[in-house]
Amino acid sequence: MTEKIALITGANKGLGYETAAQLGRRGVTVLVGARSAERGEKAAASLCDEGIDASHVPLDVTDEDSVAAAARRVESAHGRLDILVNNAGIAMGDGDGNTSSLTVATARQVFETNVLGVVSVTNAFLPLIRRSEAGRIVMVSSEVGSIATMLRTDTPEPIPALQPGAYGASKSALNALTVSYAKEFRDSSIKVNAVTPGYTATDINGHQGWRTVEQGAAVLVEMALIGPDGPTGAFRHDGTIEFLDSDGAVPW
């Protein structure tokens, strides 16, 4: 096998789209996972206009029927999956943003997408990833999910003022899932890693982030394309986030 096939969830915009674009420019066939047919098709068409082999896969990570249908679609079209980037995610809060103001309904909605959606998608596509010579699963996490980082007081704004809330807790849970999957597949060719793109300007933060989507997506792509000697069960960044380790490690 030489051509790699990658599915990116939430790939119709932002980090997901840029990840698809950067992978596509590296010769990877990219499958644009998106709930909206209109937006997904538009994103895929834009990638194709750039000469990238891309197509839209209808996929709502919170809908098990949608996830199952997407897996069947990819199996029928490609027979395997080499790269899965679990990018789809939401951030929500209530009241003043403090956890004491958080409603169960909001917390449930965040976890439904950011945690349970990842379990649903990953498990549905694992049979196809097992058929790859070297399956790669990338979990798009956040330094807000790093408990050690959130307890620090010497980080640049807005990090010290951030309340992790449901979003941070969901990313901490995602990190735990990363470790669980990595341990399960440590004796196989499948590698599973969590990545933070850093505080990137996207819809999820009202485009207030100080990093570009190009910068944020680069580390996702790097981890998606790691070789056999690459890490598994790691939490990484691109080495340029000053308040995190310069070697690219992020504390859990």
C-alpha positions in Angstrom: 0.0 0.0 0.0 1.4 3.4 -0.9 -1.6 5.7 -1.0 -3.0 6.6 2.4 -6.6 7.2 3.1 -7.6 9.6 5.9 -10.9 10.5 7.5 -11.1 13.8 9.4 -14.3 14.5 11.4 -15.6 18.0 11.5 -13.6 18.8 8.3 -15.7 21.3 6.6 -14.0 24.3 8.3 -11.3 25.4 10.6 -8.7 23.0 11.9 -10.5 20.0 10.3 -10.5 21.6 6.8 -6.9 22.7 7.1 -5.8 19.3 8.3 -7.5 17.7 5.3 -5.8 20.2 3.0 -2.3 19.6 4.5 -2.7 15.9 4.3 -4.1 16.1 0.8 -1.0 18.1 -0.3 1.1 15.3 1.0 -0.7 12.9 -1.4 -3.2 11.5 1.1 -6.8 10.8 -0.1 -8.9 12.8 2.3 -12.5 12.0 3.4 -14.2 15.1 4.7 -16.4 14.1 7.6 -19.2 16.6 8.1 -22.8 16.7 9.3 -24.0 19.2 6.7 -24.1 17.8 3.2 -24.0 21.3 1.7 -20.9 22.3 3.8 -19.2 19.0 3.4 -19.6 18.9 -0.3 -18.5 22.5 -0.6 -15.3 21.7 1.4 -14.5 18.6 -0.6 -15.0 20.5 -3.9 -12.7 23.3 -2.7 -10.0 20.7 -1.9 -10.5 19.0 -5.2 -10.0 22.4 -6.9 -6.6 22.4 -5.4 -5.8 19.1 -6.9 -6.4 17.1 -3.8 -8.2 13.7 -3.9 -11.1 14.5 -1.6 -14.7 13.5 -1.0 -17.4 14.2 1.5 -18.5 11.5 4.0 -21.8 12.4 5.8 -21.0 12.0 9.4 -22.6 13.2 12.6 -20.5 11.9 15.5 -23.4 12.1 17.9 -25.6 9.8 15.8 -24.7 6.1 15.9 -26.7 5.4 12.7 -24.8 8.1 10.9 -21.5 6.8 12.2 -22.3 3.2 11.1 -23.4 4.4 7.7 -20.2 6.4 7.3 -18.1 3.3 8.1 -20.0 1.2 5.6 -19.5 4.0 3.0 -15.7 4.1 3.5 -15.5 0.3 3.5 -17.4 0.1 0.2 -15.3 2.8 -1.4 -11.8 2.1 0.0 -11.8 -1.1 2.0 -9.6 0.3 4.7 -8.7 3.4 6.6 -5.1 4.5 7.3 -5.7 7.7 9.3 -8.5 8.8 11.6 -8.4 12.3 12.9 -11.0 12.8 15.6 -11.3 16.6 15.2 -15.1 17.3 15.7 -15.7 19.1 19.0 -17.8 21.8 20.7 -17.2 24.2 23.6 -20.2 25.4 25.7 -20.7 26.9 29.1 -23.5 28.4 31.2 -23.9 31.6 33.2 -20.5 33.2 34.2 -18.6 30.3 32.7 -17.7 28.8 36.1 -18.3 25.1 36.7 -20.7 26.0 39.5 -22.9 27.5 36.8 -22.7 24.6 34.5 -25.9 22.7 33.8 -26.1 19.0 33.3 -27.7 19.5 29.9 -24.7 21.5 28.7 -22.2 19.2 30.1 -24.0 16.2 28.6 -24.0 17.9 25.1 -20.3 18.6 25.3 -19.4 15.1 26.4 -21.7 13.6 23.8 -19.7 15.2 21.0 -16.2 15.4 22.5 -16.0 12.1 24.2 -18.8 9.7 23.3 -18.6 10.8 19.7 -15.0 9.8 19.6 -15.7 6.4 21.1 -18.5 5.9 18.6 -16.4 6.9 15.5 -13.2 5.2 16.6 -14.8 1.9 17.4 -16.9 1.9 14.2 -13.8 2.5 12.0 -11.4 0.3 13.9 -12.1 -2.8 11.7 -11.0 -0.6 8.7 -8.0 0.8 10.5 -6.9 -2.8 11.4 -6.7 -3.4 7.7 -4.1 -0.7 7.3 -0.4 -1.5 7.3 0.1 1.2 9.8 -3.1 2.7 11.3 -2.9 6.1 12.9 -5.5 7.7 15.2 -5.1 11.3 16.2 -7.2 12.8 19.0 -7.5 16.6 18.8 -7.2 17.6 22.4 -6.3 20.9 24.1 -3.9 22.2 26.8 -7.1 23.0 28.6 -7.5 19.3 29.1 -4.1 19.2 30.8 -4.8 19.2 34.5 -1.1 20.2 35.3 -1.3 23.1 32.8 -4.5 24.4 34.2 -3.1 24.5 37.7 -0.2 26.6 36.7 -0.2 30.4 37.4 2.8 31.4 35.2 1.2 30.9 31.8 0.3 33.8 29.4 -3.2 35.2 29.2 -5.8 34.0 28.7 -4.7 30.6 30.1 -4.6 31.5 33.8 -8.1 32.9 33.6 -9.6 30.0 31.8 -12.1 27.8 33.6 -11.7 24.3 32.0 -15.4 23.5 32.7 -17.1 20.9 30.6 -14.8 21.5 27.6 -11.6 21.0 29.6 -13.1 18.0 31.4 -14.1 16.4 28.1 -10.6 16.9 26.8 -9.1 15.3 29.9 -11.5 12.4 29.3 -10.3 12.3 25.7 -6.7 12.1 26.9 -7.6 9.1 29.0 -9.3 7.4 26.1 -6.1 8.0 24.1 -4.0 6.2 26.7 -6.6 3.4 26.8 -6.6 2.8 23.0 -2.8 3.1 22.9 -2.4 0.5 25.6 -4.8 -1.8 23.8 -2.9 -1.6 20.5 0.6 -1.2 21.8 1.6 -4.6 20.3 0.2 -3.7 16.9 1.1 -1.3 14.1 -1.7 1.1 15.2 -0.6 4.2 16.9 -2.9 6.5 18.9 -1.9 10.0 20.1 -3.5 13.1 21.5 -2.4 16.5 20.1 -3.1 20.1 21.1 -3.0 22.6 18.2 -2.7 25.4 20.8 -4.9 28.4 21.1 -5.9 28.5 17.5 -8.2 31.1 15.9 -11.3 29.1 15.0 -15.1 29.3 15.4 -14.9 27.5 18.8 -13.2 30.5 20.4 -14.6 33.3 18.3 -11.4 33.5 16.3 -9.6 34.9 19.4 -6.7 32.4 19.3 -3.2 33.6 18.7 -2.2 30.7 16.4 -3.3 30.2 12.8 -5.2 27.2 11.6 -2.1 26.4 9.4 0.1 26.3 12.6 -2.5 24.3 14.5 -3.1 21.7 11.8 0.6 21.1 11.2 1.1 19.1 14.3 -2.0 17.1 13.6 -0.6 16.2 10.2 2.7 15.3 11.7 1.2 12.9 14.1 -1.1 11.4 11.4 2.0 10.6 9.3 4.4 9.3 12.0 6.5 6.4 11.0 6.9 3.0 12.8 9.3 4.6 15.3 6.9 7.3 16.3 5.2 7.6 19.7 2.0 6.1 20.8 0.0 7.1 23.9 1.5 10.6 23.8 0.1 14.1 24.3 2.0 16.4 22.0 2.2 19.9 20.6 4.4 21.3 17.8 7.2 22.5 20.1 6.5 26.2 19.8 4.0 26.8 22.6 6.3 28.5 25.0 4.7 27.5 28.3 4.7 23.8 27.3 7.8 21.6 27.0 10.0 22.6 24.1 10.3 18.9 23.0 6.6 18.9 22.2 5.3 17.0 25.2 2.2 18.2 27.1 1.7 17.1 30.7 -1.4 15.1 31.3 
